[in-house]
Amino acid sequence: MTQVLPVPAIGTVFGDIEIRVRYAETDRMGLLHHANYLVYFEQGRIELLRAMGRTYKDVEDEGYLLVLARIEVKYKRPARYDDVLILRTIVERTTGVRIEHRYELYCESKLLAEGSSTLACIDREGNPQALPSLLGKPYCLTLKGVAMFRRFLAVWCLPLLLAILPAAASFAVLASLPTAARDFYLESITRLDQLILAFGSFLFVLQTLFAWRALTWKNHGFDERADSWISHLSQAAEWFPLLGLLGTVAGILQTFSSINGPVSPERIIQLYGPAITATGSGIFMALVNILPAWFVLAGRDLIVALAGGVLPKKEDKAS
């Protein structure tokens, strides 16, 4: 099963590794022993440095020793034998002689533990010394170029863009209609049309605001507090075609009640106009208010993919 992990902030230096819990690492209760979390954290630091093209051995051979000055672990959920874990190691801060890391350990996309540590750089005599150039300021600027631009787009630009795309799509639909049809609609608009358009536009504005919030990335996932509101508002839009149908019936009745003898086609069209416009108003407002929910569902996958996160496979979603 592919695990879904949070999207790190822009500019973050991090690395993910997969770890399978071995039998020898568990205690009598069958749980991963608490001391082994520290071993995993060390493994995460080693592999993060290796991903940058260097190894701890290279650094030590050059006379730079990194000793542990502080470490902290917060245990949230237990891990068990044969669990497949994902450890994310993040560079929090570097100074002249220190490196601060943060760790997040996941299983099936759930946070099991998090921790932090501080490494100090010393020489072989135990005296503090400056970090090598690779582990100094450049260590916190590894993510740049295309990767940083992609994350900037995903975390900041895409949520706003996806939130306003439904409005752009609505205007595109209006612009694609024949000019004569739009003119006839505007000339024949009724109070019921105005009610449908006003109420529908109000719901659409609310959905746009909630969609922007739902597409915003928080610490460990998207902000899902707006999801229920988006769902309720999009369901409320299903009433608009019924209101349009009511206007259609009213237009037909108006046409029939006004016929007393021969009537010109122009007069029939004039009387029947409200029936046509009401149907159009209801269908258009229903379409407009369905779009935000769809853009939220599709946009979240797009944001995670563009930012370099991990997406679940289709079979994982279905299970």
N, C-alpha and C positions, 0 to 999 in steps of 0.2 A: 504494500500500500504506500503510495506516495504521500509524504507528509507536507502539510501546508504551513510554512513558517512566516513570521512577520517580515515586512519589508523594512530594512534598516533605514535610518535617516540618511539624507544626502551627505556624501563625503565620508561616510563611515568605513573604516577599514575593518573587515571581518572575514571569517572563514568558517565553513560548515564541514564537519566530518561525521561519518556514520560509524557508530559503535554498537556491536552486539554484546549483550551482557553474557559473560561466561559463567559457567557453574562455579568455578573457584572464586568468583567475585561476590557470591551471595553469602548471606548468613544463615543461621539455623531456621529462620522464618521464611527462607526462600526469597528474601529481598536483597537488592544490591546493597552491600555494606557501605555505611556512610563514608568510610575512609577512602573508598575507591572513587568517589566523586572528585577528590583532589587529584587522583592519578589521571582521571579523564581530563581535568582542566589543564594539567601539564601537557597531555597529549595534544590538546587543542592549541596551546601556545606553540608547540613544536611544529605542528602541521601548518599553522598560519605563517610562520617564518619560512617554512619550506616552500609554501605556495608563492612566496615573494622571490624565490630563487636562491635562498641561502638556507643553511642549517645551523642548529645550535653548535654543532661540532666546529663549523667554520668560524663562528663568532668566538668560541673558546680558544681555538688554535691561534687566533689573532690577539689573545691576551685579555679578552673581555669576558668576565664571569658575571652571570645574572643570578643573583641570590634572592630568595623569597623573603620579603620584609613584612608582608601582611597578606592574609587570605581570609575570606569569609564565605560561608555557604548558607543558603536558606533552602531548606527542604520543604517541598510542597506536596508531592505525590511520590509514592514508591515506584521503583523499577524492579522488574523480576527477571529471572533467568530466561535467556533467549529473546528478551525484548530488543527491538532494533531502535536505537536512540540516535538522535541528531544533536550534536553539540555545536553551538554557535559561540565562537570566541571573537570578542570585539575589543579593539583598542580604544580605550576611553580617553587617555591623556598621556602625554610624555613631557618630562621636564629634562633638565640637563643630564640627570643621572638616574631617573626613574621612569618606569613604564607601568601604567595602570591598565589592567584588562578587566573585562566583564564577561560573564559566562551565562549561557542559557541552554539548559538541557531539556530536550523534547522527546516525547514518545507519542506516536499517533496524533501529532499536532498539539498535544497538551504539554504545558510547561511543568516539568517535574522538579526542577531545582534551578536556582540562579545564584551566582556568586561573583566575587570580585577579588582581585589580588593586586599587589604592588611588588614589582621586581626592582631591585637596586643593582647598579653596575659597579663592580669592584675589580681591582687588579688581583694578581696572584698573591700579593702580600696582604690582601684584605682591605686595601685603602679604596675609598670611593674614587671613581673616575667617570669622565664624561662618556655618554653612550656613543657607540660608533654611528657614523652618519646614516647608515641604513635604518637604525632603530631610533634615531632622533626625530626631528621635525618631518623629514620625508616619510617616516613610517606612518604618520597621520595624514599624509597627502597622496597615498598610493592610488586611491580611487580618483581618477581624473579623466579628462578627455571624454570619449564616447560614453563610458560607464557613468560618469557623474552627470553628463547631460541627460542620459536616459532616465536616471533616477529623479533628476529635477523635473523632467516632463511628467513622470509618473506620479510623483507625490504632490506636486504643486499645480501644474498646468492641466493635466488630464481631468482631475475632478471638476474643475470649473468648466472646462470645455465640454465634457460629457453632460454636465448639468444644463447647459444652454443649447446643446444640440437639438433637443426636442422642439424648442422654439424655432430654431433655424429650419428644421424639417417641416414644421407647420407653415411657415412663410413660403417654403419651396412648393408645398402643395397648393397654396393659394395662387402663387405666381404661375403655376402650370395650367390653371383653369383658363378656358377661353375668355377673352375680354368681354364678349357679349354676355356670357353667362354671369360673370361677376357684376356687370352693370345691371342686369335684370334682377339679380339678387338684392343689390343695394336699393333699387327702386321699389322693390316689393316687400322689403323687410317689415316685420310686424312687432308688436310689443312682446309676443311670445318669443320671437327670435332674439330680441334684445335681452329677455330674461335668460334664455339658454346661453347666449354668448357671454353675458356678464357673470353668471354663476360658473360657467365652464372656465372662463378666464381666471376667476378667483381661485378655483381648485387647481388650475394649472400653475399659477404663480406659487401656491403653497407647495405643490409637488416639486417644483423646480428648486425651491429652497431646501426641502427635505432631501432631494436627490443629491444636491451638493454636499450636504452633511453626511449622507450615507456613503458617499464615495471618498470621504476623507479618512485617511489612515491614522489610527491611534497607535498606542504602544504595541499591542499584540493582535491587531486586526482592524477591520473597518468598523466605523461607528454604526452599530446596528440599531441604535435607539430610534432612528427614524423609519426603520423598515415597516413597522406595523402601520404607521401613518400613511406611507406611500401605498401600501396594499389597500387600506380602507378608502383612500381618495380615488384610486384607480377603479375600485369596485363601484364607488358612487357615480363614476362617469357612465356606468351602464344604464343609468336612468335617462340620459340625454336622448338616445334614440326613441325612448317611449314618449318623452315630451314632444319630440319632433313628430311622432306618429299622432299624438293628440292634436297637434297643430294641423297635420294633414287632414284628419277627420273634420276639424273645424272648417278648413278651407273648402272641403267637398260639400259640407252642409251649407256653407255660405253660398257656394255656386248654385246648388240645387234650389235653395230658397229664393234666389233672385231671378230665377227663370220664370217668366210669365209670358209665354208666347215666344215668337221667334227672337233669337238673340244672336248678335254678330259674334264671330270667332274672337275678335279683339276683346269684346266684353267678357267672354268666357275665360280667356287667358288672364285678364285683369283680376277676375274674381277668384280664379284658381291659383293665382300666384302664391298666396300664403301657404297653401298646402305643399307647394314645392320647396319654398324657402325654409319652412319649419323642418322638413325632413333633412334638408342639407345642413341646417344648423346643428341638429341633434347628432347626425353622423359625424360631422367634422369635430365637434366638441368631444365626442366619445373617442375618436382617433387621437386627438391631441392629448387627452388625459391618460391614454394607455402608454404613450411613448416614454415618459420618465421612468416608470417601473422597469421597462425593458432595457433602457440604457443603463440603469443601475446594475442589473444582473449581468449584462454583457461587459459593462465597463469595469467591474471589479476584477474579472479575469484578465482584462487587458492591462489594467494598472499593475497587477502582480507580475504578469509576464514581462512587461516592459521594464519594471524596476529590478528584474533579476531574481524575483522570488520563485517559489516552487508551486506549481499548479497541480491539483489532483487530476488523475486520469479520469476519463469518463466512467469507467467501471467502478472507480472508487467513489465517485459522486452518487452513483446509483445504489451502492451498497449501504 
